[in-house]
Each structure stands twice: as C-alpha cells, then as structure tokens.
Amino acid sequence: MFIIENAYLIDGLNNPPCVTQVKVEDNRIVEIGENLERESHSIIDAEGKTLMPGLIDAHCHITFDEPNSNDELFFHRREGLSAIIAAHNVQKLVRAGVTGFLDADSVFDVGVDLRDAIEAGLISGPRMSTGGNALLTAVGGTAGRLLPDEGRRGYGKIVRNRDEIINETRRQIKNGVDWIKVHVTGLTPRQKSSGEVQVWSLDELKTVVDTAHELETPVVGHCRNASSTRDAAKAGFDLILHATHMDDEAVDAVIEYKTPIVPTFTFQANLADYGEVVGASQEIRNIFKSEIVDSSETLRRAYDNGVPLLCGTESGFSITPYGEWHYRELEVFIKYLGMSNLEAIQCGTSSCARAIGLDGETGAIEVGRLADMIIVNGDPSKDICVLGNKKNITKVFIGGEEINLSDLPQITDPPEWRAGTYGSQKLNWDLVNQEQ
C-alpha cells in the first residue's frame, strides 16, 4: 500500500493534467485527490515528475528478436532459444515504460508460453496478450515465395480451405491464444496495385471470425489496402493492423463498425527519418514516408468519427529494436494526424487496453483500475519525446508492484542466429578498380 504525492498527473483519458495524490492498495488505484488519509501507507514523493499510465504497445513482435530479413526470421530461429531470448527481451519493454503489449503472431507458438511465464512470475515483464501463428492463404503474406504452399514457417500457418481455417483456429484457441491473427493482405511478384493485395475472400474472413467468436476469442487482421480493411470490418474483425491505403468505402466501413485500428507507423517513420543511418535507399525511405502521409487523412477521418486508434510500433525488427521506440507512435500521431499530446497519450494507454483484453481495467489512472503506472522526468503533455529517453522513466508499477529497472546483462547472439553475408556488394573487377 502506498501513496504517490505531488504528482503531475496525466490520467490517459484526455483530461487536463493536475497535481494530486494517488493511493494504491493491493493491485489497484483506490483513491485520487488531495490530503488522502495516509494510515499505514508508504509515501512516494513525485514532486517535479509526471505520473501517467504505462504505455501499451498494441503491435509488438516479442519472439522475432530483431531480424534484418524474413530469411533470417524464417530459417535462423530455433524454438527453445526463441523462448529464452524473448524472456530476456521482454524486460527491455518495461524499462522503456511499457506495462502491456499485444504480440499478435509468434514464431513456433512460443508467445503463449512466454505470456504464461510472465503471469506466473517466472520472469519480469509487462502484461502480455498473444496470438499463435498468423493464418495465411497459399498466396502468402509479406514474405512472398519464402512462404510454403502448405504447412508452417516462421510466424505463419498456411490454411487452404474452409476446413483448415476452422481446424487451425480451434487448435490455436485450444492451446491458449488470446487472439487469432489473419494476414489479409500480402505481396505478389507482379501486382499492379499500391500497398499489398487482398489474399482472402470475404467469406473466408467471416469463417475465421465466426469460428473464433463462437469460442470467445477476438480476431486481428493485417490489412494494407482498401478492400482488405473494408472486408475485415464487414467480417467482424475486432482489431485491424495498418489500415493504410484506405478509400472512402473502407473508411465508411470502419466507421460503421467502429473497428479499432493500429496504424503502426513507427516502422515506416524510422525508415523514412533514419533509414540513411542503416543504409536504406532513398527510394524505400520515400515509399514508407508516403504511406504515412497518404494514409493520415483517412485515419484522421476515421478517428474523428469515433473509430479508436491504438498505438503499436512493430517492435521486434532491426529497424525497431525492443526498448527503443515504444513512444514513437505517439509522436507520429501528433505530427501527421494532428493530435494533441494528450490525445496521443490516450491512444497509447487507455485506448490500447482493449488490445490486451483489459479495456476499462488498465491504461488509465482512475479509481478502480489496475495500478499500471510510470513516473517520468519531464512533461509528456508538452514534449512527448521525453518518453523516448529511458533515463526519464524513473519508476514503473505493474499491478501496484514496483519493477526493478536495473540494467540487464549484455548478451550475444547464439551460433547461426543471424543471417550471415560475405559483404554488401558483389566483388567484380569494376568495384576492385574503383577502390584502387
């Protein structure tokens, strides 16, 4: 039992900040106000600091371990090591102020085991909601020909007909997933449309939703074109990742069904703004920046019409390493969608609670909610980027328990964990002569 006093409170519900006291008993917030009865409560003085809900990352691939390519992800991972390394990496999220996250698809189905280990107290980590393997048709997803025509690879399971859709959905729910994920769009070698191509029919999408909902399990879809977003909303999806390249029909559908969206612009923003640092071409940087710019107006229109927007970062790739960029989506929402800092914070906290199955239970500093909170140097209501410096995260509480934020041990990659290369270019005589 403790009281945080002199805190500059941002509640995560878009209310004006104020200086107040917050009382926590057991794992919940029990009182907010001035001159609270101290009784036997310990006191935490937060003078000059901000108290706010912990961030919730609604799109984080905790089992991927930051690959540089799909080749590395699909062919250089081992099941046991994936789980062990994920248990290390998940602790980086807490140190960045993350108290909850959704990992919608995992390699080898290890997400369920990681979540259970966190909940059992075997390792320290944020609240976690997880899927199993993403469902894909034989057309594939974003990995193209690296995906097989049937079976499993990496994070994906190929389903070829209605029976396989139903059986795989039921299998994953039997094994304990919180979500079923569907790759509604993918890439093909000679596609003519922008973004990605829809690779599921509306009837197939409805089959997934009906099967999962009958077993009280929500469905999330990777949708990177207009028709996929429209059909996912019509089919009854509970969450849509990306929803880029929407047209009017797609926007109308998500507004009609109030389908929450996780735009996940952090990956694109990092490549657009910092791609030169990691050797990305100007062409790919321009493509990713255009995806943000071109989709901002439709996403803002959906938001203004009551569609919840959630913050997710696609953390888990080399361009979005764990513990580094979990605040960035809030910054992108402010810059490109024109949100206020408090609106963006709401998108990254209380709105995101639905992604971990705790809508109304966490994500806000409000009487009755779980005490998932962070104390921060600086004022994110004026400068959201203070959340990007881990040194500013001074305390993290999950369920009222203060988490140890001491430095993690440095680790190295196990043998054959990364995709090796001989170099970045072909060694021909022209290159040799050029260097001489």
C-alpha positions as CSV (number, residue, x, y, z in Angstrom):
1,M,0.0,0.0,0.0
2,F,1.4,3.4,-1.0
3,I,0.5,6.9,-1.9
4,I,2.2,8.9,-4.7
5,E,2.1,12.6,-3.8
6,N,2.9,15.8,-5.5
7,A,2.5,14.1,-8.8
8,Y,1.7,15.9,-12.0
9,L,-1.0,13.6,-13.2
10,I,-1.8,12.7,-16.8
11,D,-4.6,10.2,-16.5
12,G,-4.6,8.7,-20.0
13,L,-8.3,9.7,-20.6
14,N,-7.5,13.1,-22.2
15,N,-8.5,15.1,-19.1
16,P,-6.4,18.2,-18.2
17,P,-3.3,17.3,-16.1
18,C,-3.2,18.3,-12.4
19,V,-1.0,18.0,-9.4
20,T,-2.6,15.5,-7.0
21,Q,-2.1,12.3,-4.9
22,V,-2.9,8.7,-5.9
23,K,-3.4,5.9,-3.4
24,V,-2.8,2.3,-4.3
25,E,-3.9,-0.7,-2.3
26,D,-3.2,-4.3,-3.4
27,N,-3.0,-4.0,-7.2
28,R,-5.5,-1.2,-7.8
29,I,-5.9,2.6,-7.6
30,V,-8.3,3.2,-4.8
31,E,-8.3,7.0,-4.3
32,I,-7.2,10.1,-6.1
33,G,-7.3,13.6,-4.6
34,E,-5.7,15.9,-2.0
35,N,-4.9,15.2,1.6
36,L,-5.5,11.5,1.4
37,E,-5.5,9.5,4.6
38,R,-2.1,8.0,5.0
39,E,-2.8,5.3,7.5
40,S,0.0,2.8,7.1
41,H,0.7,3.6,3.5
42,S,4.3,4.3,2.4
43,I,4.8,7.6,0.6
44,I,6.4,8.1,-2.8
45,D,7.2,11.8,-3.5
46,A,6.9,12.6,-7.2
47,E,7.4,16.3,-7.0
48,G,8.6,17.7,-10.3
49,K,7.7,14.5,-12.1
50,T,4.8,13.2,-14.2
51,L,2.7,10.3,-13.1
52,M,0.9,8.6,-16.1
53,P,-0.4,5.2,-17.2
54,G,2.3,2.9,-18.6
55,L,2.4,2.7,-22.3
56,I,0.7,-0.2,-24.0
57,D,2.2,-1.4,-27.4
58,A,-0.6,-2.9,-29.5
59,H,1.7,-4.3,-32.1
60,C,5.0,-5.8,-30.8
61,H,6.7,-9.0,-32.1
62,I,8.5,-10.1,-29.0
63,T,9.5,-13.5,-30.3
64,F,11.2,-12.3,-33.5
65,D,14.4,-10.9,-32.0
66,E,15.1,-8.1,-34.4
67,P,15.8,-9.8,-37.7
68,N,17.2,-8.0,-40.7
69,S,15.2,-10.1,-43.1
70,N,12.5,-12.7,-43.5
71,D,15.2,-15.1,-44.4
72,E,16.8,-14.6,-41.0
73,L,13.4,-14.8,-39.3
74,F,12.2,-18.0,-41.0
75,F,15.5,-20.0,-41.3
76,H,17.7,-18.9,-38.4
77,R,15.4,-19.3,-35.4
78,R,15.1,-22.3,-33.0
79,E,12.1,-22.9,-30.8
80,G,13.8,-23.2,-27.4
81,L,16.2,-20.3,-28.0
82,S,13.3,-18.2,-29.3
83,A,11.5,-18.5,-26.0
84,I,14.6,-18.0,-23.9
85,I,15.7,-14.9,-25.8
86,A,12.2,-13.5,-25.8
87,A,12.2,-13.8,-22.0
88,H,15.3,-11.6,-21.9
89,N,14.0,-9.1,-24.5
90,V,10.6,-8.6,-22.8
91,Q,12.3,-7.0,-19.9
92,K,13.5,-4.2,-22.2
93,L,9.9,-3.1,-22.7
94,V,9.4,-2.4,-19.0
95,R,12.5,-0.2,-18.9
96,A,11.0,1.9,-21.7
97,G,7.8,2.4,-19.7
98,V,5.7,-0.3,-21.3
99,T,3.3,-2.0,-19.0
100,G,1.3,-4.0,-21.5
101,F,1.6,-5.2,-25.1
102,L,0.0,-7.4,-27.8
103,D,2.1,-9.9,-29.8
104,A,-0.5,-11.0,-32.4
105,D,1.7,-13.7,-34.0
106,S,4.7,-15.5,-32.8
107,V,7.3,-17.9,-34.1
108,F,6.7,-21.5,-33.1
109,D,3.7,-20.5,-31.0
110,V,6.0,-19.6,-28.1
111,G,4.0,-16.5,-27.3
112,V,1.6,-18.5,-25.2
113,D,4.4,-19.9,-23.1
114,L,6.1,-16.5,-22.6
115,R,2.8,-14.9,-21.5
116,D,2.2,-17.7,-19.0
117,A,5.7,-17.4,-17.7
118,I,5.2,-13.7,-17.1
119,E,1.9,-14.3,-15.4
120,A,3.4,-17.0,-13.2
121,G,6.1,-14.6,-12.1
122,L,8.9,-16.7,-13.6
123,I,10.2,-13.7,-15.4
124,S,9.5,-9.9,-15.1
125,G,7.6,-8.3,-18.0
126,P,4.6,-6.3,-19.0
127,R,1.1,-7.6,-19.2
128,M,1.0,-9.6,-22.4
129,S,-1.7,-10.7,-24.8
130,T,-0.7,-13.1,-27.6
131,G,-1.7,-14.9,-30.8
132,G,-0.2,-18.0,-32.3
133,N,0.9,-18.4,-35.9
134,A,-0.8,-15.9,-38.3
135,L,-3.2,-17.5,-40.7
136,L,-2.2,-17.1,-44.3
137,T,-3.6,-18.4,-47.6
138,A,-1.4,-20.1,-50.1
139,V,-0.9,-16.8,-51.8
140,G,1.1,-15.9,-48.7
141,G,1.8,-12.7,-46.8
142,T,4.6,-10.1,-46.9
143,A,7.3,-12.7,-47.3
144,G,6.4,-13.8,-50.8
145,R,7.9,-17.0,-52.1
146,L,9.7,-17.7,-48.8
147,L,6.4,-19.0,-47.5
148,P,5.4,-22.5,-48.4
149,D,2.2,-23.5,-50.2
150,E,1.1,-25.5,-47.1
151,G,2.3,-26.1,-43.5
152,R,4.1,-23.7,-41.2
153,R,7.0,-21.4,-41.5
154,G,8.2,-18.8,-39.1
155,Y,5.2,-17.0,-37.7
156,G,2.7,-18.3,-40.3
157,K,0.4,-21.2,-40.9
158,I,-1.0,-21.8,-44.4
159,V,-4.7,-22.6,-44.5
160,R,-6.0,-23.8,-47.9
161,N,-9.7,-24.3,-47.4
162,R,-12.6,-23.8,-45.0
163,D,-11.9,-26.9,-43.0
164,E,-8.3,-26.0,-42.4
165,I,-9.3,-22.4,-41.4
166,I,-11.7,-23.8,-38.8
167,N,-9.4,-26.5,-37.6
168,E,-6.4,-24.2,-37.2
169,T,-8.4,-21.5,-35.4
170,R,-9.8,-24.1,-33.0
171,R,-6.3,-25.6,-32.5
172,Q,-4.8,-22.3,-31.5
173,I,-7.6,-21.4,-29.2
174,K,-7.3,-24.9,-27.5
175,N,-3.6,-24.1,-27.0
176,G,-4.4,-20.8,-25.2
177,V,-4.1,-17.9,-27.6
178,D,-5.7,-14.6,-26.8
179,W,-6.1,-13.5,-30.4
180,I,-6.4,-15.1,-33.8
181,K,-4.4,-13.2,-36.4
182,V,-5.0,-13.2,-40.2
183,H,-2.7,-11.8,-42.9
184,V,-5.5,-10.4,-45.0
185,T,-3.0,-8.9,-47.5
186,G,0.3,-10.0,-49.0
187,L,2.8,-9.2,-51.7
188,T,2.9,-10.9,-55.2
189,P,5.7,-10.5,-57.7
190,R,3.8,-8.7,-60.4
191,Q,1.0,-6.9,-58.6
192,K,-0.4,-3.8,-60.1
193,S,-2.0,-2.1,-57.1
194,S,-0.3,0.0,-54.4
195,G,0.3,-1.3,-51.0
196,E,-0.5,-5.0,-50.8
197,V,-3.0,-7.4,-52.4
198,Q,-6.0,-8.9,-50.6
199,V,-5.5,-12.6,-50.4
200,W,-8.6,-13.7,-48.5
201,S,-12.2,-13.6,-49.7
202,L,-14.9,-12.0,-47.5
203,D,-16.4,-15.5,-46.9
204,E,-13.1,-16.8,-45.7
205,L,-12.7,-13.9,-43.3
206,K,-16.2,-14.5,-42.0
207,T,-15.3,-18.1,-41.4
208,V,-12.4,-17.1,-39.2
209,V,-14.4,-14.6,-37.3
210,D,-17.4,-16.9,-36.7
211,T,-15.2,-19.8,-35.6
212,A,-13.2,-17.6,-33.2
213,H,-16.1,-15.7,-31.8
214,E,-18.0,-18.9,-31.1
215,L,-15.1,-19.7,-28.8
216,E,-15.0,-16.1,-27.3
217,T,-11.7,-15.2,-29.0
218,P,-11.1,-11.9,-30.9
219,V,-9.6,-11.6,-34.4
220,V,-7.0,-9.2,-35.6
221,G,-6.1,-8.6,-39.2
222,H,-3.0,-7.3,-41.1
223,C,-4.6,-5.1,-43.8
224,R,-2.6,-2.9,-46.1
225,N,-5.0,-1.9,-48.8
226,A,-8.5,-0.6,-49.1
227,S,-10.6,-3.7,-49.9
228,S,-8.9,-5.7,-47.1
229,T,-9.7,-3.1,-44.5
230,R,-13.3,-2.8,-45.7
231,D,-13.9,-6.6,-45.7
232,A,-12.2,-7.1,-42.3
233,A,-14.6,-4.6,-40.8
234,K,-17.6,-6.2,-42.5
235,A,-16.5,-9.6,-41.4
236,G,-16.5,-8.5,-37.8
237,F,-12.7,-8.3,-37.0
238,D,-12.1,-6.9,-33.6
239,L,-8.8,-5.1,-34.5
240,I,-7.1,-4.0,-37.7
241,L,-3.4,-3.5,-38.1
242,H,-2.2,-0.8,-40.5
243,A,-5.4,0.0,-42.5
244,T,-3.3,2.0,-44.9
245,H,-4.3,3.0,-48.5
246,M,-8.0,3.2,-47.5
247,D,-10.5,4.6,-49.9
248,D,-13.9,6.1,-49.0
249,E,-15.6,2.7,-48.9
250,A,-13.1,1.3,-46.5
251,V,-13.3,4.4,-44.2
252,D,-17.1,4.2,-44.2
253,A,-16.9,0.5,-43.2
254,V,-14.6,1.0,-40.2
255,I,-16.7,4.0,-39.1
256,E,-19.9,1.9,-39.4
257,Y,-18.5,-1.0,-37.4
258,K,-16.3,1.2,-35.2
259,T,-13.4,-1.3,-35.8
260,P,-10.3,-0.2,-33.8
261,I,-7.2,0.4,-35.9
262,V,-3.5,0.1,-35.0
263,P,-1.8,2.1,-37.9
264,T,1.7,1.0,-36.8
265,F,3.6,3.9,-38.5
266,T,6.7,3.6,-36.3
267,F,8.4,1.2,-38.6
268,Q,7.8,3.4,-41.6
269,A,8.7,6.6,-39.7
270,N,12.0,5.1,-38.6
271,L,13.0,4.2,-42.1
272,A,11.8,7.5,-43.5
273,D,13.7,9.6,-40.9
274,Y,16.7,7.5,-40.1
275,G,17.0,5.0,-42.9
276,E,20.2,6.6,-44.2
277,V,21.9,5.6,-40.9
278,V,21.2,1.9,-41.6
279,G,21.9,2.0,-45.3
280,A,18.3,2.1,-46.6
281,S,17.9,3.5,-50.1
282,Q,16.3,6.9,-50.7
283,E,13.6,5.1,-52.8
284,I,12.5,2.9,-49.9
285,R,12.6,5.8,-47.5
286,N,10.3,7.8,-49.8
287,I,7.9,4.9,-50.2
288,F,7.5,4.5,-46.4
289,K,7.1,8.2,-45.8
290,S,4.4,8.3,-48.5
291,E,2.5,5.5,-46.8
292,I,2.2,7.7,-43.7
293,V,1.4,10.9,-45.5
294,D,-1.1,9.3,-47.8
295,S,-3.0,7.5,-45.1
296,S,-3.1,10.2,-42.4
297,E,-6.2,12.0,-43.8
298,T,-8.3,8.8,-43.9
299,L,-7.2,7.6,-40.5
300,R,-7.9,11.0,-39.0
301,R,-11.4,11.0,-40.6
302,A,-12.0,7.6,-39.0
303,Y,-10.8,8.8,-35.6
304,D,-13.0,11.9,-35.8
305,N,-15.9,9.7,-36.4
306,G,-15.4,7.5,-33.3
307,V,-13.0,4.8,-34.6
308,P,-10.5,4.1,-31.8
309,L,-6.8,4.5,-32.9
310,L,-4.3,2.5,-30.9
311,C,-0.5,2.9,-30.8
312,G,1.6,0.0,-32.0
313,T,5.3,0.1,-33.1
314,E,6.1,-3.2,-34.8
315,S,9.0,-3.5,-32.3
316,G,10.9,-6.7,-32.9
317,F,12.7,-5.9,-36.2
318,S,16.2,-4.5,-36.7
319,I,14.7,-1.1,-37.6
320,T,12.5,-1.2,-34.4
321,P,14.5,-2.9,-31.7
322,Y,13.0,-3.6,-28.3
323,G,13.0,-0.9,-25.6
324,E,13.9,1.9,-28.0
325,W,10.8,3.1,-30.0
326,H,7.7,2.3,-28.0
327,Y,6.8,6.0,-27.6
328,R,7.4,6.8,-31.3
329,E,3.8,6.1,-32.5
330,L,2.6,8.8,-30.2
331,E,5.0,11.3,-31.8
332,V,3.8,10.2,-35.3
333,F,0.1,10.7,-34.3
334,I,0.9,14.2,-33.2
335,K,3.0,15.1,-36.3
336,Y,0.9,13.5,-39.0
337,L,-2.6,13.0,-37.7
338,G,-2.7,16.4,-35.9
339,M,-3.5,15.0,-32.4
340,S,-2.7,16.9,-29.3
341,N,-0.2,15.3,-26.9
342,L,-3.0,14.2,-24.5
343,E,-5.0,12.7,-27.4
344,A,-1.9,10.7,-28.5
345,I,-1.2,9.6,-24.9
346,Q,-4.8,8.3,-24.7
347,C,-4.3,6.3,-27.9
348,G,-1.1,4.8,-26.4
349,T,-2.6,4.0,-23.0
350,S,-6.4,3.7,-22.2
351,S,-7.4,3.0,-25.8
352,C,-4.8,0.3,-26.1
353,A,-6.1,-1.6,-23.1
354,R,-8.6,-3.4,-25.4
355,A,-5.5,-4.9,-27.3
356,I,-4.6,-6.8,-24.1
357,G,-8.1,-7.7,-23.2
358,L,-8.3,-5.2,-20.3
359,D,-10.5,-2.4,-21.7
360,G,-11.6,-0.3,-18.7
361,E,-9.3,-2.3,-16.4
362,T,-5.9,-0.7,-17.2
363,G,-4.4,2.0,-19.3
364,A,-5.6,5.0,-17.2
365,I,-5.1,6.4,-13.7
366,E,-8.6,6.2,-12.4
367,V,-10.2,4.8,-9.3
368,G,-10.8,1.1,-9.7
369,R,-8.2,0.5,-12.4
370,L,-5.1,-1.7,-12.1
371,A,-2.2,0.3,-10.9
372,D,-0.1,0.1,-14.1
373,M,1.8,3.4,-14.0
374,I,5.0,5.1,-14.7
375,I,6.8,8.1,-13.1
376,V,8.6,10.2,-15.7
377,N,11.0,13.1,-15.7
378,G,9.6,15.9,-17.7
379,D,6.1,16.6,-19.0
380,P,4.9,14.5,-21.9
381,S,1.8,16.7,-22.3
382,K,4.2,19.3,-23.7
383,D,7.0,17.2,-25.1
384,I,6.1,13.6,-26.0
385,C,9.7,12.8,-26.8
386,V,10.7,12.8,-23.1
387,L,9.2,9.2,-23.2
388,G,11.8,8.2,-25.7
389,N,14.7,8.6,-23.2
390,K,14.8,5.6,-20.9
391,K,16.6,7.7,-18.3
392,N,13.4,9.6,-17.9
393,I,11.5,6.5,-16.8
394,T,12.2,6.6,-13.1
395,K,9.6,4.2,-11.8
396,V,7.4,1.5,-13.3
397,F,4.5,-0.2,-11.5
398,I,2.5,-3.1,-12.8
399,G,-0.4,-4.0,-10.6
400,G,1.0,-1.8,-7.9
401,E,4.3,-3.7,-7.8
402,E,7.4,-1.6,-8.5
403,I,9.5,-3.2,-11.1
404,N,13.3,-3.4,-10.8
405,L,14.8,-1.2,-13.6
406,S,18.4,-2.1,-13.1
407,D,20.5,-2.7,-16.2
408,L,20.0,-6.0,-18.0
409,P,23.1,-8.2,-18.7
410,Q,24.5,-7.9,-22.2
411,I,24.0,-11.0,-24.3
412,T,25.5,-12.2,-27.6
413,D,23.8,-14.0,-30.5
414,P,23.9,-17.8,-30.4
415,P,25.5,-19.6,-33.3
416,E,23.7,-19.3,-36.7
417,W,21.1,-17.0,-35.1
418,R,21.6,-14.3,-37.7
419,A,21.7,-14.5,-41.5
420,G,25.4,-14.1,-42.5
421,T,26.6,-12.4,-45.6
422,Y,30.0,-12.2,-47.3
423,G,29.5,-8.5,-47.9
424,S,27.1,-5.8,-49.0
425,Q,28.2,-5.9,-52.7
426,K,29.3,-8.3,-55.4
427,L,33.1,-8.4,-55.8
428,N,33.7,-7.7,-59.5
429,W,36.6,-6.1,-61.3
430,D,34.8,-2.8,-61.7
431,L,34.5,-2.5,-58.0
432,V,38.1,-3.5,-57.4
433,N,39.4,-0.9,-59.9
434,Q,37.1,1.7,-58.4
435,E,38.6,1.1,-54.9
436,Q,42.2,1.2,-56.2
